[in-house]
């Protein structure tokens, strides 16, 4: 009887090795398959987004082919008017100064400074300031601990 028991154990070991081999050999293709399925799903989602974008752009193109839409956009965006019409542009009033603060008004021939100055004079001011040497730092006062 021991001879038969030994054969059964050997058969079970061989069967176990074959089963492990099958599992290991199937794991890599299965992993690749699942990875490719994920890539396909992502590509299909991106494709659906692109199709929706194309549809929106085609709809916008159809709007721009309509002369009435183009005319309305020119009036709204560019303030175009038809011959014989008058265009009025209402500007919002500038912010009033804080109570108690006097608003500085520039005299003719003077240049505004700070935030009120035009951008090109602010740039030129920074160029002039960069050309000047930086002031040297003042030495710190000596204390009793320094001695």
N, CA, C and O atoms as a GROMACS GRO file, in nm:
protein
  588
    1UNK      N    1   0.078  -0.120   0.000
    1UNK     CA    2   0.000   0.000   0.000
    1UNK      C    3   0.084   0.128   0.000
    1UNK      O    4   0.042   0.226  -0.061
    2UNK      N    5   0.195   0.131   0.062
    2UNK     CA    6   0.272   0.254   0.063
    2UNK      C    7   0.312   0.296  -0.077
    2UNK      O    8   0.330   0.415  -0.101
    3UNK      N    9   0.327   0.204  -0.169
    3UNK     CA   10   0.369   0.241  -0.304
    3UNK      C   11   0.259   0.322  -0.374
    3UNK      O   12   0.287   0.418  -0.445
    4UNK      N   13   0.134   0.283  -0.352
    4UNK     CA   14   0.025   0.356  -0.414
    4UNK      C   15   0.008   0.494  -0.353
    4UNK      O   16  -0.025   0.589  -0.424
    5UNK      N   17   0.028   0.506  -0.229
    5UNK     CA   18   0.016   0.636  -0.161
    5UNK      C   19   0.123   0.731  -0.211
    5UNK      O   20   0.097   0.850  -0.229
    6UNK      N   21   0.239   0.682  -0.234
    6UNK     CA   22   0.348   0.762  -0.286
    6UNK      C   23   0.315   0.812  -0.426
    6UNK      O   24   0.345   0.927  -0.458
    7UNK      N   25   0.253   0.729  -0.508
    7UNK     CA   26   0.215   0.768  -0.644
    7UNK      C   27   0.107   0.874  -0.643
    7UNK      O   28   0.108   0.964  -0.727
    8UNK      N   29   0.015   0.866  -0.550
    8UNK     CA   30  -0.091   0.964  -0.540
    8UNK      C   31  -0.034   1.100  -0.499
    8UNK      O   32  -0.081   1.203  -0.548
    9UNK      N   33   0.062   1.102  -0.414
    9UNK     CA   34   0.124   1.227  -0.371
    9UNK      C   35   0.202   1.288  -0.486
    9UNK      O   36   0.200   1.410  -0.504
   10UNK      N   37   0.271   1.209  -0.563
   10UNK     CA   38   0.346   1.259  -0.676
   10UNK      C   39   0.250   1.315  -0.781
   10UNK      O   40   0.274   1.420  -0.839
   11UNK      N   41   0.140   1.244  -0.804
   11UNK     CA   42   0.041   1.293  -0.900
   11UNK      C   43  -0.020   1.425  -0.853
   11UNK      O   44  -0.041   1.515  -0.934
   12UNK      N   45  -0.047   1.436  -0.726
   12UNK     CA   46  -0.105   1.559  -0.671
   12UNK      C   47  -0.006   1.675  -0.684
   12UNK      O   48  -0.046   1.788  -0.713
   13UNK      N   49   0.122   1.648  -0.663
   13UNK     CA   50   0.224   1.753  -0.676
   13UNK      C   51   0.236   1.798  -0.820
   13UNK      O   52   0.244   1.917  -0.848
   14UNK      N   53   0.236   1.703  -0.913
   14UNK     CA   54   0.245   1.738  -1.055
   14UNK      C   55   0.120   1.816  -1.096
   14UNK      O   56   0.130   1.916  -1.168
   15UNK      N   57   0.005   1.771  -1.052
   15UNK     CA   58  -0.119   1.842  -1.083
   15UNK      C   59  -0.117   1.984  -1.026
   15UNK      O   60  -0.164   2.077  -1.092
   16UNK      N   61  -0.066   2.002  -0.906
   16UNK     CA   62  -0.054   2.135  -0.845
   16UNK      C   63   0.041   2.224  -0.924
   16UNK      O   64   0.012   2.342  -0.945
   17UNK      N   65   0.154   2.168  -0.967
   17UNK     CA   66   0.249   2.246  -1.046
   17UNK      C   67   0.188   2.287  -1.180
   17UNK      O   68   0.208   2.400  -1.225
   18UNK      N   69   0.116   2.199  -1.243
   18UNK     CA   70   0.051   2.232  -1.371
   18UNK      C   71  -0.053   2.341  -1.350
   18UNK      O   72  -0.062   2.434  -1.430
   19UNK      N   73  -0.131   2.330  -1.244
   19UNK     CA   74  -0.233   2.432  -1.214
   19UNK      C   75  -0.167   2.566  -1.187
   19UNK      O   76  -0.216   2.668  -1.236
   20UNK      N   77  -0.058   2.570  -1.110
   20UNK     CA   78   0.014   2.696  -1.085
   20UNK      C   79   0.069   2.753  -1.214
   20UNK      O   80   0.064   2.874  -1.236
   21UNK      N   81   0.122   2.667  -1.300
   21UNK     CA   82   0.174   2.714  -1.428
   21UNK      C   83   0.065   2.777  -1.514
   21UNK      O   84   0.087   2.880  -1.578
   22UNK      N   85  -0.053   2.714  -1.514
   22UNK     CA   86  -0.164   2.770  -1.591
   22UNK      C   87  -0.208   2.905  -1.536
   22UNK      O   88  -0.236   2.998  -1.612
   23UNK      N   89  -0.212   2.917  -1.405
   23UNK     CA   90  -0.253   3.044  -1.343
   23UNK      C   91  -0.151   3.152  -1.374
   23UNK      O   92  -0.189   3.264  -1.408
   24UNK      N   93  -0.023   3.121  -1.364
   24UNK     CA   94   0.082   3.220  -1.390
   24UNK      C   95   0.081   3.259  -1.538
   24UNK      O   96   0.097   3.376  -1.572
   25UNK      N   97   0.064   3.161  -1.626
   25UNK     CA   98   0.066   3.192  -1.770
   25UNK      C   99  -0.059   3.269  -1.812
   25UNK      O  100  -0.054   3.340  -1.912
   26UNK      N  101  -0.170   3.256  -1.740
   26UNK     CA  102  -0.293   3.328  -1.774
   26UNK      C  103  -0.296   3.466  -1.709
   26UNK      O  104  -0.374   3.552  -1.753
   27UNK      N  105  -0.215   3.491  -1.607
   27UNK     CA  106  -0.222   3.619  -1.534
   27UNK      C  107  -0.178   3.736  -1.620
   27UNK      O  108  -0.243   3.840  -1.620
   28UNK      N  109  -0.068   3.723  -1.694
   28UNK     CA  110  -0.017   3.835  -1.775
   28UNK      C  111  -0.114   3.871  -1.888
   28UNK      O  112  -0.143   3.989  -1.906
   29UNK      N  113  -0.163   3.776  -1.966
   29UNK     CA  114  -0.261   3.814  -2.069
   29UNK      C  115  -0.389   3.874  -2.010
   29UNK      O  116  -0.447   3.966  -2.068
   30UNK      N  117  -0.432   3.822  -1.897
   30UNK     CA  118  -0.552   3.876  -1.833
   30UNK      C  119  -0.529   4.020  -1.788
   30UNK      O  120  -0.617   4.105  -1.805
   31UNK      N  121  -0.412   4.048  -1.732
   31UNK     CA  122  -0.379   4.184  -1.690
   31UNK      C  123  -0.374   4.277  -1.810
   31UNK      O  124  -0.424   4.389  -1.804
   32UNK      N  125  -0.313   4.233  -1.918
   32UNK     CA  126  -0.306   4.315  -2.040
   32UNK      C  127  -0.446   4.338  -2.097
   32UNK      O  128  -0.476   4.448  -2.143
   33UNK      N  129  -0.530   4.238  -2.094
   33UNK     CA  130  -0.666   4.252  -2.143
   33UNK      C  131  -0.742   4.356  -2.064
   33UNK      O  132  -0.808   4.443  -2.121
   34UNK      N  133  -0.732   4.349  -1.932
   34UNK     CA  134  -0.802   4.446  -1.847
   34UNK      C  135  -0.746   4.586  -1.866
   34UNK      O  136  -0.822   4.684  -1.867
   35UNK      N  137  -0.616   4.599  -1.883
   35UNK     CA  138  -0.554   4.729  -1.907
   35UNK      C  139  -0.603   4.788  -2.039
   35UNK      O  140  -0.635   4.906  -2.047
   36UNK      N  141  -0.608   4.706  -2.142
   36UNK     CA  142  -0.654   4.753  -2.272
   36UNK      C  143  -0.802   4.790  -2.269
   36UNK      O  144  -0.842   4.885  -2.335
   37UNK      N  145  -0.881   4.718  -2.194
   37UNK     CA  146  -1.023   4.754  -2.180
   37UNK      C  147  -1.037   4.892  -2.113
   37UNK      O  148  -1.123   4.971  -2.152
   38UNK      N  149  -0.953   4.919  -2.016
   38UNK     CA  150  -0.955   5.051  -1.952
   38UNK      C  151  -0.914   5.161  -2.049
   38UNK      O  152  -0.973   5.269  -2.051
   39UNK      N  153  -0.812   5.133  -2.130
   39UNK     CA  154  -0.769   5.231  -2.231
   39UNK      C  155  -0.877   5.255  -2.335
   39UNK      O  156  -0.898   5.368  -2.379
   40UNK      N  157  -0.946   5.149  -2.374
   40UNK     CA  158  -1.054   5.162  -2.472
   40UNK      C  159  -1.167   5.246  -2.414
   40UNK      O  160  -1.223   5.331  -2.482
   41UNK      N  161  -1.201   5.221  -2.288
   41UNK     CA  162  -1.309   5.298  -2.224
   41UNK      C  163  -1.271   5.446  -2.216
   41UNK      O  164  -1.355   5.533  -2.241
   42UNK      N  165  -1.145   5.477  -2.182
   42UNK     CA  166  -1.100   5.615  -2.175
   42UNK      C  167  -1.102   5.680  -2.313
   42UNK      O  168  -1.141   5.796  -2.326
   43UNK      N  169  -1.061   5.606  -2.414
   43UNK     CA  170  -1.062   5.660  -2.551
   43UNK      C  171  -1.205   5.684  -2.599
   43UNK      O  172  -1.231   5.783  -2.668
   44UNK      N  173  -1.297   5.595  -2.564
   44UNK     CA  174  -1.437   5.615  -2.603
   44UNK      C  175  -1.496   5.737  -2.533
   44UNK      O  176  -1.574   5.810  -2.594
   45UNK      N  177  -1.462   5.759  -2.407
   45UNK     CA  178  -1.512   5.876  -2.335
   45UNK      C  179  -1.456   6.005  -2.396
   45UNK      O  180  -1.529   6.103  -2.413
   46UNK      N  181  -1.328   6.004  -2.430
   46UNK     CA  182  -1.268   6.122  -2.494
   46UNK      C  183  -1.330   6.145  -2.632
   46UNK      O  184  -1.352   6.259  -2.671
   47UNK      N  185  -1.357   6.037  -2.704
   47UNK     CA  186  -1.421   6.048  -2.834
   47UNK      C  187  -1.560   6.109  -2.822
   47UNK      O  188  -1.599   6.192  -2.904
   48UNK      N  189  -1.635   6.070  -2.720
   48UNK     CA  190  -1.769   6.126  -2.698
   48UNK      C  191  -1.760   6.275  -2.665
   48UNK      O  192  -1.842   6.354  -2.712
   49UNK      N  193  -1.660   6.315  -2.583
   49UNK     CA  194  -1.641   6.456  -2.553
   49UNK      C  195  -1.607   6.535  -2.679
   49UNK      O  196  -1.660   6.645  -2.700
   50UNK      N  197  -1.520   6.481  -2.761
   50UNK     CA  198  -1.482   6.550  -2.884
   50UNK      C  199  -1.600   6.562  -2.980
   50UNK      O  200  -1.615   6.664  -3.047
   51UNK      N  201  -1.683   6.458  -2.988
   51UNK     CA  202  -1.802   6.465  -3.074
   51UNK      C  203  -1.897   6.573  -3.024
   51UNK      O  204  -1.956   6.646  -3.104
   52UNK      N  205  -1.914   6.584  -2.892
   52UNK     CA  206  -2.001   6.688  -2.837
   52UNK      C  207  -1.943   6.827  -2.868
   52UNK      O  208  -2.018   6.919  -2.899
   53UNK      N  209  -1.813   6.842  -2.859
   53UNK     CA  210  -1.750   6.970  -2.889
   53UNK      C  211  -1.766   7.005  -3.037
   53UNK      O  212  -1.795   7.120  -3.071
   54UNK      N  213  -1.749   6.906  -3.124
   54UNK     CA  214  -1.766   6.930  -3.267
   54UNK      C  215  -1.910   6.970  -3.296
   54UNK      O  216  -1.934   7.061  -3.376
   55UNK      N  217  -2.006   6.905  -3.232
   55UNK     CA  218  -2.147   6.939  -3.253
   55UNK      C  219  -2.174   7.083  -3.208
   55UNK      O  220  -2.246   7.156  -3.276
   56UNK      N  221  -2.117   7.124  -3.095
   56UNK     CA  222  -2.136   7.261  -3.047
   56UNK      C  223  -2.073   7.361  -3.142
   56UNK      O  224  -2.130   7.467  -3.167
   57UNK      N  225  -1.955   7.330  -3.194
   57UNK     CA  226  -1.889   7.421  -3.288
   57UNK      C  227  -1.964   7.429  -3.420
   57UNK      O  228  -1.971   7.536  -3.481
   58UNK      N  229  -2.021   7.317  -3.465
   58UNK     CA  230  -2.100   7.320  -3.588
   58UNK      C  231  -2.226   7.404  -3.569
   58UNK      O  232  -2.268   7.476  -3.659
   59UNK      N  233  -2.286   7.394  -3.450
   59UNK     CA  234  -2.404   7.475  -3.421
   59UNK      C  235  -2.366   7.624  -3.420
   59UNK      O  236  -2.440   7.708  -3.471
   60UNK      N  237  -2.252   7.655  -3.362
   60UNK     CA  238  -2.205   7.793  -3.360
   60UNK      C  239  -2.176   7.842  -3.503
   60UNK      O  240  -2.204   7.957  -3.536
   61UNK      N  241  -2.121   7.756  -3.586
   61UNK     CA  242  -2.094   7.792  -3.725
   61UNK      C  243  -2.224   7.821  -3.799
   61UNK      O  244  -2.231   7.915  -3.878
   62UNK      N  245  -2.326   7.742  -3.774
   62UNK     CA  246  -2.456   7.768  -3.835
   62UNK      C  247  -2.512   7.903  -3.791
   62UNK      O  248  -2.573   7.973  -3.871
   63UNK      N  249  -2.492   7.940  -3.664
   63UNK     CA  250  -2.537   8.071  -3.617
   63UNK      C  251  -2.464   8.182  -3.692
   63UNK      O  252  -2.526   8.280  -3.733
   64UNK      N  253  -2.334   8.167  -3.710
   64UNK     CA  254  -2.256   8.270  -3.776
   64UNK      C  255  -2.290   8.279  -3.925
   64UNK      O  256  -2.263   8.383  -3.987
   65UNK      N  257  -2.346   8.177  -3.984
   65UNK     CA  258  -2.388   8.183  -4.125
   65UNK      C  259  -2.515   8.265  -4.143
   65UNK      O  260  -2.547   8.305  -4.255
   66UNK      N  261  -2.587   8.290  -4.035
   66UNK     CA  262  -2.709   8.369  -4.042
   66UNK      C  263  -2.672   8.518  -4.038
   66UNK      O  264  -2.612   8.563  -3.940
   67UNK      N  265  -2.707   8.595  -4.142
   67UNK     CA  266  -2.670   8.738  -4.143
   67UNK      C  267  -2.731   8.818  -4.029
   67UNK      O  268  -2.670   8.915  -3.983
   68UNK      N  269  -2.849   8.780  -3.983
   68UNK     CA  270  -2.910   8.852  -3.871
   68UNK      C  271  -2.828   8.832  -3.743
   68UNK      O  272  -2.812   8.925  -3.664
   69UNK      N  273  -2.776   8.712  -3.723
   69UNK     CA  274  -2.692   8.687  -3.605
   69UNK      C  275  -2.563   8.766  -3.612
   69UNK      O  276  -2.518   8.823  -3.512
   70UNK      N  277  -2.502   8.771  -3.730
   70UNK     CA  278  -2.378   8.846  -3.747
   70UNK      C  279  -2.403   8.994  -3.719
   70UNK      O  280  -2.323   9.060  -3.653
   71UNK      N  281  -2.515   9.046  -3.769
   71UNK     CA  282  -2.549   9.187  -3.746
   71UNK      C  283  -2.571   9.213  -3.597
   71UNK      O  284  -2.525   9.315  -3.544
   72UNK      N  285  -2.639   9.123  -3.530
   72UNK     CA  286  -2.664   9.140  -3.386
   72UNK      C  287  -2.532   9.135  -3.308
   72UNK      O  288  -2.514   9.212  -3.214
   73UNK      N  289  -2.442   9.046  -3.346
   73UNK     CA  290  -2.313   9.038  -3.277
   73UNK      C  291  -2.230   9.163  -3.302
   73UNK      O  292  -2.161   9.210  -3.211
   74UNK      N  293  -2.234   9.217  -3.423
   74UNK     CA  294  -2.159   9.339  -3.454
   74UNK      C  295  -2.213   9.456  -3.373
   74UNK      O  296  -2.136   9.539  -3.326
   75UNK      N  297  -2.344   9.462  -3.356
   75UNK     CA  298  -2.402   9.569  -3.275
   75UNK      C  299  -2.365   9.553  -3.128
   75UNK      O  300  -2.330   9.651  -3.061
   76UNK      N  301  -2.372   9.431  -3.076
   76UNK     CA  302  -2.348   9.409  -2.934
   76UNK      C  303  -2.200   9.418  -2.898
   76UNK      O  304  -2.164   9.483  -2.800
   77UNK      N  305  -2.115   9.355  -2.976
   77UNK     CA  306  -1.973   9.348  -2.940
   77UNK      C  307  -1.893   9.468  -2.987
   77UNK      O  308  -1.805   9.516  -2.915
   78UNK      N  309  -1.922   9.516  -3.106
   78UNK     CA  310  -1.839   9.621  -3.166
   78UNK      C  311  -1.908   9.757  -3.168
   78UNK      O  312  -1.850   9.855  -3.217
   79UNK      N  313  -2.030   9.764  -3.116
   79UNK     CA  314  -2.106   9.890  -3.111
   79UNK      C  315  -2.129   9.948  -3.250
   79UNK      O  316  -2.124  10.069  -3.268
   80UNK      N  317  -2.152   9.862  -3.349
   80UNK     CA  318  -2.182   9.909  -3.484
   80UNK      C  319  -2.325   9.963  -3.486
   80UNK      O  320  -2.411   9.916  -3.411
   81UNK      N  321  -2.350  10.061  -3.571
   81UNK     CA  322  -2.483  10.115  -3.588
   81UNK      C  323  -2.513  10.120  -3.738
   81UNK      O  324  -2.423  10.127  -3.821
   82UNK      N  325  -2.640  10.118  -3.770
   82UNK     CA  326  -2.683  10.127  -3.909
   82UNK      C  327  -2.680  10.273  -3.951
   82UNK      O  328  -2.688  10.362  -3.866
   83UNK      N  329  -2.668  10.299  -4.079
   83UNK     CA  330  -2.670  10.438  -4.125
   83UNK      C  331  -2.797  10.508  -4.080
   83UNK      O  332  -2.907  10.455  -4.092
   84UNK      N  333  -2.780  10.628  -4.027
   84UNK     CA  334  -2.892  10.706  -3.978
   84UNK      C  335  -2.920  10.686  -3.830
   84UNK      O  336  -2.998  10.760  -3.772
   85UNK      N  337  -2.858  10.588  -3.767
   85UNK     CA  338  -2.877  10.565  -3.624
   85UNK      C  339  -2.767  10.636  -3.546
   85UNK      O  340  -2.661  10.666  -3.600
   86UNK      N  341  -2.794  10.661  -3.421
   86UNK     CA  342  -2.695  10.723  -3.333
   86UNK      C  343  -2.662  10.625  -3.221
   86UNK      O  344  -2.751  10.561  -3.164
   87UNK      N  345  -2.536  10.615  -3.191
   87UNK     CA  346  -2.492  10.525  -3.083
   87UNK      C  347  -2.460  10.607  -2.960
   87UNK      O  348  -2.392  10.710  -2.969
   88UNK      N  349  -2.508  10.563  -2.848
   88UNK     CA  350  -2.478  10.627  -2.720
   88UNK      C  351  -2.409  10.525  -2.632
   88UNK      O  352  -2.456  10.412  -2.617
   89UNK      N  353  -2.299  10.566  -2.573
   89UNK     CA  354  -2.227  10.480  -2.480
   89UNK      C  355  -2.230  10.548  -2.345
   89UNK      O  356  -2.179  10.658  -2.330
   90UNK      N  357  -2.290  10.484  -2.248
   90UNK     CA  358  -2.302  10.540  -2.114
   90UNK      C  359  -2.187  10.486  -2.031
   90UNK      O  360  -2.170  10.365  -2.016
   91UNK      N  361  -2.109  10.577  -1.977
   91UNK     CA  362  -1.996  10.538  -1.894
   91UNK      C  363  -2.037  10.547  -1.748
   91UNK      O  364  -2.106  10.640  -1.708
   92UNK      N  365  -1.994  10.452  -1.670
   92UNK     CA  366  -2.024  10.453  -1.527
   92UNK      C  367  -1.943  10.564  -1.462
   92UNK      O  368  -1.828  10.587  -1.499
   93UNK      N  369  -2.000  10.634  -1.364
   93UNK     CA  370  -1.924  10.739  -1.298
   93UNK      C  371  -1.808  10.678  -1.220
   93UNK      O  372  -1.817  10.566  -1.170
   94UNK      N  373  -1.700  10.754  -1.211
   94UNK     CA  374  -1.585  10.704  -1.138
   94UNK      C  375  -1.617  10.705  -0.988
   94UNK      O  376  -1.705  10.778  -0.943
   95UNK      N  377  -1.546  10.625  -0.915
   95UNK     CA  378  -1.570  10.612  -0.772
   95UNK      C  379  -1.544  10.746  -0.703
   95UNK      O  380  -1.445  10.813  -0.733
   96UNK      N  381  -1.631  10.782  -0.613
   96UNK     CA  382  -1.614  10.910  -0.542
   96UNK      C  383  -1.509  10.892  -0.434
   96UNK      O  384  -1.495  10.783  -0.378
   97UNK      N  385  -1.433  10.998  -0.404
   97UNK     CA  386  -1.331  10.987  -0.300
   97UNK      C  387  -1.394  10.967  -0.162
   97UNK      O  388  -1.511  10.998  -0.140
   98UNK      N  389  -1.314  10.917  -0.073
   98UNK     CA  390  -1.362  10.895   0.064
   98UNK      C  391  -1.396  11.028   0.128
   98UNK      O  392  -1.335  11.129   0.095
   99UNK      N  393  -1.492  11.030   0.221
   99UNK     CA  394  -1.527  11.156   0.287
   99UNK      C  395  -1.406  11.213   0.360
   99UNK      O  396  -1.334  11.140   0.428
  100UNK      N  397  -1.386  11.341   0.347
  100UNK     CA  398  -1.276  11.408   0.415
  100UNK      C  399  -1.148  11.408   0.335
  100UNK      O  400  -1.055  11.481   0.369
  101UNK      N  401  -1.139  11.329   0.229
  101UNK     CA  402  -1.018  11.326   0.147
  101UNK      C  403  -1.039  11.417   0.027
  101UNK      O  404  -1.144  11.413  -0.037
  102UNK      N  405  -0.941  11.497  -0.001
  102UNK     CA  406  -0.953  11.586  -0.116
  102UNK      C  407  -0.902  11.515  -0.239
  102UNK      O  408  -0.799  11.448  -0.235
  103UNK      N  409  -0.974  11.529  -0.349
  103UNK     CA  410  -0.934  11.464  -0.474
  103UNK      C  411  -0.831  11.553  -0.541
  103UNK      O  412  -0.855  11.672  -0.563
  104UNK      N  413  -0.716  11.494  -0.574
  104UNK     CA  414  -0.610  11.570  -0.640
  104UNK      C  415  -0.644  11.585  -0.787
  104UNK      O  416  -0.679  11.488  -0.854
  105UNK      N  417  -0.633  11.705  -0.836
  105UNK     CA  418  -0.654  11.728  -0.977
  105UNK      C  419  -0.522  11.773  -1.036
  105UNK      O  420  -0.451  11.856  -0.978
  106UNK      N  421  -0.488  11.716  -1.150
  106UNK     CA  422  -0.362  11.748  -1.213
  106UNK      C  423  -0.372  11.883  -1.284
  106UNK      O  424  -0.472  11.912  -1.350
  107UNK      N  425  -0.272  11.962  -1.270
  107UNK     CA  426  -0.265  12.090  -1.340
  107UNK      C  427  -0.220  12.065  -1.483
  107UNK      O  428  -0.151  11.967  -1.510
  108UNK      N  429  -0.258  12.153  -1.574
  108UNK     CA  430  -0.212  12.134  -1.712
  108UNK      C  431  -0.060  12.135  -1.718
  108UNK      O  432   0.005  12.220  -1.658
  109UNK      N  433  -0.005  12.041  -1.793
  109UNK     CA  434   0.140  12.034  -1.808
  109UNK      C  435   0.210  11.953  -1.702
  109UNK      O  436   0.332  11.939  -1.708
  110UNK      N  437   0.138  11.899  -1.603
  110UNK     CA  438   0.200  11.817  -1.500
  110UNK      C  439   0.180  11.670  -1.535
  110UNK      O  440   0.092  11.636  -1.614
  111UNK      N  441   0.262  11.586  -1.477
  111UNK     CA  442   0.255  11.443  -1.502
  111UNK      C  443   0.201  11.375  -1.378
  111UNK      O  444   0.248  11.400  -1.267
  112UNK      N  445   0.103  11.289  -1.396
  112UNK     CA  446   0.047  11.215  -1.284
  112UNK      C  447   0.148  11.111  -1.237
  112UNK      O  448   0.225  11.058  -1.316
  113UNK      N  449   0.145  11.082  -1.107
  113UNK     CA  450   0.236  10.983  -1.051
  113UNK      C  451   0.154  10.878  -0.977
  113UNK      O  452   0.036  10.898  -0.948
  114UNK      N  453   0.218  10.767  -0.949
  114UNK     CA  454   0.153  10.660  -0.874
  114UNK      C  455   0.056  10.582  -0.961
  114UNK      O  456   0.080  10.561  -1.080
  115UNK      N  457  -0.055  10.539  -0.900
  115UNK     CA  458  -0.153  10.458  -0.972
  115UNK      C  459  -0.231  10.540  -1.075
  115UNK      O  460  -0.290  10.482  -1.166
  116UNK      N  461  -0.232  10.673  -1.062
  116UNK     CA  462  -0.306  10.757  -1.156
  116UNK      C  463  -0.228  10.781  -1.284
  116UNK      O  464  -0.285  10.826  -1.384
  117UNK      N  465  -0.101  10.752  -1.284
  117UNK     CA  466  -0.017  10.776  -1.401
  117UNK      C  467  -0.046  10.673  -1.508
  117UNK      O  468  -0.081  10.559  -1.476
  118UNK      N  469  -0.032  10.710  -1.636
  118UNK     CA  470  -0.049  10.611  -1.742
  118UNK      C  471   0.061  10.505  -1.734
  118UNK      O  472   0.166  10.528  -1.675
  119UNK      N  473   0.035  10.392  -1.794
  119UNK     CA  474   0.126  10.278  -1.779
  119UNK      C  475   0.265  10.309  -1.832
  119UNK      O  476   0.363  10.263  -1.775
  120UNK      N  477   0.276  10.386  -1.940
  120UNK     CA  478   0.408  10.410  -1.999
  120UNK      C  479   0.492  10.500  -1.910
  120UNK      O  480   0.614  10.486  -1.907
  121UNK      N  481   0.429  10.590  -1.837
  121UNK     CA  482   0.510  10.673  -1.746
  121UNK      C  483   0.550  10.592  -1.622
  121UNK      O  484   0.656  10.617  -1.564
  122UNK      N  485   0.467  10.496  -1.582
  122UNK     CA  486   0.506  10.409  -1.472
  122UNK      C  487   0.626  10.322  -1.513
  122UNK      O  488   0.718  10.301  -1.433
  123UNK      N  489   0.625  10.274  -1.637
  123UNK     CA  490   0.737  10.192  -1.685
  123UNK      C  491   0.863  10.277  -1.692
  123UNK      O  492   0.970  10.233  -1.648
  124UNK      N  493   0.852  10.398  -1.745
  124UNK     CA  494   0.969  10.485  -1.757
  124UNK      C  495   1.021  10.522  -1.618
  124UNK      O  496   1.143  10.531  -1.598
  125UNK      N  497   0.933  10.544  -1.523
  125UNK     CA  498   0.975  10.574  -1.386
  125UNK      C  499   1.053  10.458  -1.325
  125UNK      O  500   1.150  10.480  -1.252
  126UNK      N  501   1.010  10.335  -1.355
  126UNK     CA  502   1.084  10.220  -1.302
  126UNK      C  503   1.220  10.207  -1.369
  126UNK      O  504   1.316  10.161  -1.306
  127UNK      N  505   1.231  10.246  -1.496
  127UNK     CA  506   1.361  10.243  -1.564
  127UNK      C  507   1.454  10.345  -1.501
  127UNK      O  508   1.572  10.317  -1.478
  128UNK      N  509   1.402  10.463  -1.474
  128UNK     CA  510   1.485  10.566  -1.410
  128UNK      C  511   1.526  10.524  -1.270
  128UNK      O  512   1.640  10.548  -1.229
  129UNK      N  513   1.435  10.463  -1.196
  129UNK     CA  514   1.468  10.420  -1.060
  129UNK      C  515   1.572  10.308  -1.062
  129UNK      O  516   1.654  10.300  -0.971
  130UNK      N  517   1.569  10.223  -1.162
  130UNK     CA  518   1.665  10.114  -1.170
  130UNK      C  519   1.804  10.165  -1.203
  130UNK      O  520   1.904  10.099  -1.173
  131UNK      N  521   1.812  10.282  -1.266
  131UNK     CA  522   1.941  10.338  -1.304
  131UNK      C  523   2.013  10.403  -1.185
  131UNK      O  524   2.134  10.421  -1.188
  132UNK      N  525   1.936  10.438  -1.082
  132UNK     CA  526   1.997  10.501  -0.964
  132UNK      C  527   2.055  10.394  -0.872
  132UNK      O  528   1.997  10.286  -0.859
  133UNK      N  529   2.170  10.424  -0.807
  133UNK     CA  530   2.224  10.324  -0.712
  133UNK      C  531   2.137  10.316  -0.588
  133UNK      O  532   2.075  10.414  -0.546
  134UNK      N  533   2.134  10.199  -0.532
  134UNK     CA  534   2.054  10.178  -0.411
  134UNK      C  535   2.121  10.249  -0.294
  134UNK      O  536   2.244  10.252  -0.286
  135UNK      N  537   2.043  10.306  -0.202
  135UNK     CA  538   2.104  10.372  -0.086
  135UNK      C  539   2.173  10.270   0.003
  135UNK      O  540   2.125  10.157   0.020
  136UNK      N  541   2.286  10.310   0.058
  136UNK     CA  542   2.359  10.217   0.144
  136UNK      C  543   2.288  10.207   0.278
  136UNK      O  544   2.235  10.307   0.328
  137UNK      N  545   2.285  10.088   0.336
  137UNK     CA  546   2.214  10.070   0.464
  137UNK      C  547   2.289  10.141   0.575
  137UNK      O  548   2.412  10.143   0.578
  138UNK      N  549   2.212  10.198   0.667
  138UNK     CA  550   2.272  10.267   0.783
  138UNK      C  551   2.317  10.161   0.882
  138UNK      O  552   2.249  10.060   0.901
  139UNK      N  553   2.432  10.185   0.947
  139UNK     CA  554   2.477  10.086   1.047
  139UNK      C  555   2.384  10.089   1.168
  139UNK      O  556   2.329  10.193   1.205
  140UNK      N  557   2.368   9.972   1.227
  140UNK     CA  558   2.281   9.961   1.344
  140UNK      C  559   2.351  10.026   1.462
  140UNK      O  560   2.473  10.021   1.474
  141UNK      N  561   2.272  10.089   1.551
  141UNK     CA  562   2.333  10.151   1.670
  141UNK      C  563   2.398  10.045   1.759
  141UNK      O  564   2.347   9.933   1.772
  142UNK      N  565   2.506  10.080   1.816
  142UNK     CA  566   2.580   9.986   1.902
  142UNK      C  567   2.511   9.977   2.037
  142UNK      O  568   2.461  10.076   2.089
  143UNK      N  569   2.510   9.861   2.090
  143UNK     CA  570   2.450   9.840   2.222
  143UNK      C  571   2.559   9.791   2.318
  143UNK      O  572   2.673   9.767   2.278
  144UNK      N  573   2.522   9.776   2.442
  144UNK     CA  574   2.616   9.732   2.544
  144UNK      C  575   2.660   9.589   2.518
  144UNK      O  576   2.770   9.550   2.560
  145UNK      N  577   2.580   9.509   2.452
  145UNK     CA  578   2.614   9.369   2.424
  145UNK      C  579   2.720   9.359   2.316
  145UNK      O  580   2.792   9.260   2.313
  146UNK      N  581   2.731   9.459   2.226
  146UNK     CA  582   2.826   9.455   2.116
  146UNK      C  583   2.969   9.476   2.164
  146UNK      O  584   3.062   9.439   2.093
  147UNK      N  585   2.991   9.534   2.279
  147UNK     CA  586   3.125   9.569   2.325
  147UNK      C  587   3.200   9.454   2.376
  147UNK      O  588   3.314   9.470   2.419
   0.00000   0.00000   0.00000
